[in-house]
Amino acid sequence: MLALALLLASASPALSEIFDLENAAPWLTVGRSRVAFSSGWDAFVVADSSCVRVNSRGVYAKPSHWRPRSLGGTWAARQCAPSAQGGLCDTGVGVAFPASTPAYNASGAWGGLGCSRSDDGRVLDFAHGYDLSACDVLDGGGDVVLCGRALSFARTALPVWSYWLLCLIAVFAVRSLSYLVVNRLGAKVQDAAMRGYSDLATVGACVAALPLVYLPDLDAAFVTDEEALFFDFVLFYCLLYAALFAAHKLQGKSKDPPIYNMIAGTLQAIACRLYLGAETPYNPVIVWAVATRGLGKLRSELWGDWVLGLSALADALLLSLACMVGFSHSRMYLVAIASLSLATSDTLH
């Protein structure tokens, strides 16, 4: 079932485009080339997308069949029509990412727009409104989203302490996963730090990451229904595995605790929050890890165990959503990932 989900997803159309943004101002720059939303390929991407999102992580173009959400709360919105002077769109009091040098009057800024660098490359013009430029999204966690003719802005970056704490939890979780894999292969772990591994500490760290990822705004930072659904399901997935781990312990079992996928789910949640989208650079690795574990469960001698069956169903659902929503590469790569997962599962089984 898991392998079939991966193979069927390879026939689906391509997903969202992602372009890494360089730390340069005043124009948006990708691969040393200026983004020109009003002409060429960039204009086609805008026209063929349900939403275009720009933040410090890059420029994201959402597929045309995805459903934009109604952004409220911390989001400030303005109507923004196509601009005859170039740029993403025109709010009537300023152009979003204009093709010419951005002009601004600080009194015309809306929704918390602003730059914090001295060399922002903009022109001060008291008779003008406020043109959005690269520094508005590169400084202070700025986030600009255009869905149809609605331009929204918010500051969505995590607090510095929360960001680094999540990074530390991710490192700890990956370390724990490496121990579990090596131990599964039957090798002796010589490192004294590895001998101090604890199932409870690993699950505790994963559970502790969830409030940092989901609170206080839950899925409010996600701009399409598809991404919000994926993000919410990852939360359910992690909580389910935490409950399965508790049930495993209460039953007095010591063999094969359900931790592998708890780690994978936590890493997926962290990656989605940091990139504010379902598509992240780490999704192929996470798909491979979940598929490897899922294929191993399907061939397990303990298949009649209800914990194993319920977790395998959750794995299949996560893989389906990850392949359909969170995989931005060519779908043919999923065939390679499925084959690799099968080989890895054979090694670990």
N, C-alpha and C positions, 0 to 999 in steps of 0.2 A: 504493500500500500504506500509506504514512504517513497520507495524508488519510483513507483508509477507516478506519484504526485510530482516528483522532480522532472521526470521525462515528459509528462504532459505539459508542464509549464514551459518547456523549451519551445513549444509551438506558439506561444503567445506573442503579441506584438511587443516592440521595444518599449522600455519604460522611460522615466524622466531623464532629461539631460542634466548633467552636473558639470560646472566649470569652476575650477579653483581660482580664487581672486587674489591678486598680488597686493602687497601692502604699499600702494602707490596712490597719489592724489594729484589733481582733482578728478581725473577720469577713472572709470572702472577699467582695470587692465587684467587680461587673462592671457598667460603665456606671452607676455611682452607686447600684446596686441590690444589696442583700445576697443572696448565693447561699443558697437554702434547699433543701438536698438532700432534705429529708423531705416536701416538699409542692409542689403545683403542677407547672409545666413542668419545673423542675429535677429533681424526683423522677422524672418520666417519662423524662427524658434518662438518668438513672442506671439505671433499670429496663430501658431499651432498649439499653444499651451493654454490650459485653463487658468494657471497662475504663474507668475514669475516672481521669484523670491531672491532678494539680494541681502546678504549679511557678510560678516567677516569670514565665514567658512567658504563662501563662493556665491555663484549665481546658479539658481535652481529653476529649471523649467518643468512644470508639472504637466503630465499628459492631458490632452484635451478632453478625455472622457472622465477624468477625475472630477469630483464634486467639490467646489470651493465652500468653505464654511463661513458663517457669519461671525466675523471677528469683533469681539467686544472686550469689556474689561479694560485692560491696560492699552489696548490698541486704539490709536487715533486714526480716523479715516477722512479722506476728502475725495470728491469726484475728480477724475483725472482723464481727460480726453486725449486722443492721439494728437501729437504735436507736429505742426507743419515745419517747425524749426529744428527737427531732430530731437533725439532723446527718447526716453521710455514713454512719457506722456506729459501733459500740461495741466496743472491744477488750476490755472487761471491767474494765480499769483506767483507762479514759478514753474520751471520745468524740472522733471525728475531725470537726472543724469543727462544733461544737455550735451550736444555734440560740440558746442563752442565753450569758451571759458565760463564756468558757472559764476553768476553774480548773486549777491545776497545782501539783504538788509536784516539784521538780527531780529528786529521787531516783527518780521514776517514769518519767522520760524513757527512751526506748529507741532504739537504732539511730542515736544522734547527734542526736536531736531537740533543738531549742533555739532561742531568740530572742536577737538581739543588740541590740535597740532598747530604750530605757528606757520609751517610751510604747507598750508592746505591748497595753494595754487588758485584760490578763488579771488574774485574782484568785489570789493565793497562798493555798493551802489545804493544810496539812500532813497533813490527814486524807484527802486526795483522791489520785487517781492523776495522770494527765497527759492533758489535753485538747489535741488538735492545734488550732492556730489559724493565721491567715494568716501571721504572722511566721515560723512554722516553715518555710514554703516561700519566703517573700520574702527571708529573710536567709540568706546563706551557701550559696546554690544548693540549697536543700532541694527534694526531689522526692517526692511522695506518689502512690502508684498503688493503686487498688482494683480487683482482678479477682475477680469472684465474692465470696467471703468472705475473701479474703487481702489484707491491707493491707500494702504494702511501702514502705520509706523508704530513700532514699540521697541523698547530696550529689553531684549530677551536673554542676555548673557547671564550665566550663573555668577553668584558672588565668588570672589577669588578663593576664599576658604573652602567653599563647597566644591568648586572645580578640582582643587588639589586633593581634597579628601576622597572624591570619587576616583581620581587617578590612582591614589594609594590603594583603595579597595580593589580596583581593577587589577593592579599588579599582584596583590595578595591572592585574588581569585585565580589568576593565571598560574601563579606558583602552586597553588593547591591542585589545580587541574593537572599540571605537569607531574606532581607527585602521584596522583591517582592513576595516571596513564602508565608511569614507570612501574608502580606497584602492581598494576593489572598485568603487565608483561612478566611479572615474577622476578624482576631484578632486585638486588639488594640495594637499598638506598644508604649510601655511606655518609652523606652530609648530615652533620648534627642538627642543623636547622630543619631538615626534612623529617628527622625522627621526632620532631616536636609537632608534627602535623596533627590537627584535630578536626574531625567532622563538624563538631559543634561550632568551633571558631569560624570555619569556612561558611557554614550556613548562616551564622550570626552576622558575618561581614556582608553577605549577600542581602540579607533582610535589612540591615542598616543602610544599605545604599538606596533602597526603594523610596524612603521619605525624601532623600536628597534629590532624587530624580523627579518624583511626581508631585511633591508639595512645594508651594501652596497652590499652584495653578493647574495641576493635573495635566490635561491635554490641550490647554488653551493656546499653547504656542504653535500647534500644528494647524496648517491652513487648509487642509483638505480632509474630507470625511474618511478617505481610505487610509491616510497616515494616522489619523486619530484612532481609528479602529485597530490598526496594527499596534500602536503604542499602548492602547488600553488592554489588548489581548496579552501583550508581553507582561504587563503587571499581573493579570490573572494567572498566567503561566508560572511566574515566579512564586506567587502566593500558593498555587496548587502544589508546586514541588516542595515548598516549605511545609505544607500540611502533610504531604506524603512522607516526608522525612520524619516528621513527628510521629506519624502512625507507624512507620518502620521501627522507630526506637521503642514505642510503647508495646509493640509486639515482641520485643526482645530479640529482634534479628540483628545480626552483626555483619552478614555478607551482603555485599553489593548495595550499599545505601544509595537512594536516588539523589545524588549530589551533582553528577556531571552536568546534567541539563539545567539544574539550578544555577550553576556557574555560567553556562552559556546564555541563559535567559537574562541574568543580571548584566552581563557584558553587552547584550543587545539593548537593554533598557538604557544603560549608560551611553552607548554610542548614539542611540536615537535622540537622547536629550542633548548631547553635545552638538550634534549636527542638525537638530531641530527638523528631522525628517525621517521617513522610513528607510531611505536609501543612505547607506554609509559605506565607507571603504572596507569595513570589517564584516559586512554581511556575508560574503562568500565563505569566509573562514567559519563563521558561526553556523551557516547552513551545513557546511561539511561536518562540523562537530555534532550537531543535532541529528543529522542523517546517519552518521556513523553509529551513534548510540541507539537510535531508533531501529536500525537494521539488526543490531545485536539483540535487541529485545525480542524482535519477531522470531528469532531462532533460539531463544532461550529455553532451557528445560523447565523454567518456572513460569511458562506462559499462562498457566491457570491462575496465577496470583493476581488478585484484583488491583493491587498497586501497580504492577507491571502493565496490566492492560489499560488502566486509566492513563498512566503516563505516556504510553505509546500513542493513544488517541490524541493527547495534548501535543505530542511531538509532531504528529501528522498535520494537525491544524496550524501549528506555528510554521512548519515548512511550507504549507500551502500559501499562507499570507506572505511569508518572506520571499517566496519565489514570484508571487504575483504583484506584490507592492514594493518590496524592498530590494529587488535585484535590478540594478541599473545597467548591467552589462548585457552583452548579447546572450539571448536565452540558450544558445547552443553550448555555452560554457556550463550550463547546468547538467548536461550529459556527462561532461568530464568530472564534475563534482560528484555526481551520483556514482560514477565508476570508482572514483577515489574513495568515496565513503564505503562502498562495498568491499574494496580491498582492505581498507583500514579496519573495518568490522571483522573481516576474516582473521586479521592479525591479532585483534584484541579478544576475540570470542574464545 
